Amino acid sequence: MNIIASNRAFVAALLFFVALSGCARSDKTVDVTVAVDFGPAGRPPLEKKVAVSERGTVFDALRGAFYIATSGR
């Protein structure tokens, strides 16, 4: 067995292991509605629907819906 075939077999086995072990990237998403309610009492809230990763955070959903600028303390 030459080196190229050996390397290909190793890479194929490694990719197969990663796929079976669940270490591969998950593309599962969750659809959420982000609502930001601020300002005068009569002003309706800003709402947008976004899809975030199943393991995403509230900040990921907010960042996906609106432009966010953060500052240091």
N, C-alpha and C positions, 0 to 999 in steps of 0.2 A: 504494500500500500504506500503510495507516494505521499509527500507532505501536504500537497494541496487537497487531496481526497481526505486525508486525516483531519485537516483543519475544517473542511466543510462538514464532515461528520460530527466533529465536536461542536461547531456552531449550531448545527441542526438539533443536536441533542440538548444543548443549552436553551435554545429558544422553545423547544418542546417542554422542557422542565419549567421554564418561566410561565408558559401558558397554562400548564396544569396546576401550578402551585398558587395561582391567583396573584402573583406579583406583577402581572401585566397591567397596563394602564386601563382603568375602568372608564368607559364612556357613558355610564348611566347618568342621566340628568333628571332633575326635578323641576317642574314648572312652579314658580312662585310669583305672587303679586307683591310688589314693594310699594308701600304707601308712606309718603312723608307729609305730615300734617303740621304746618307751622304758619305763622302770620296771623292776619286778622281773623276774627271768628267767622265771618261770612265767606272767607276764601276756601274753596274746595281743596281737598288734599291732592297732591301730585301722585299719580299712580301709574306704574308700568309693570308689565308682565315680562319676566325674564326666565331663562332656563339656566340653572346652575348645576354644578357637579353634585352628585349624591353626597359627597363628603364636604361640600362647600359650607362656608360660614355665612352668617347674616351680613357681614361686611362684604363678602364676595357678591352676594345678591345686590346689595346697595350699590357697589361699585359697577356692577353690570347694568344697572338701571340709570344711574345718574353720574355726572361728573363730580368727583370728590377731591377736594384739596385738604390735605392734612398739614399741620404745623407742629413743630416741636414745642415742648413746654419751656 
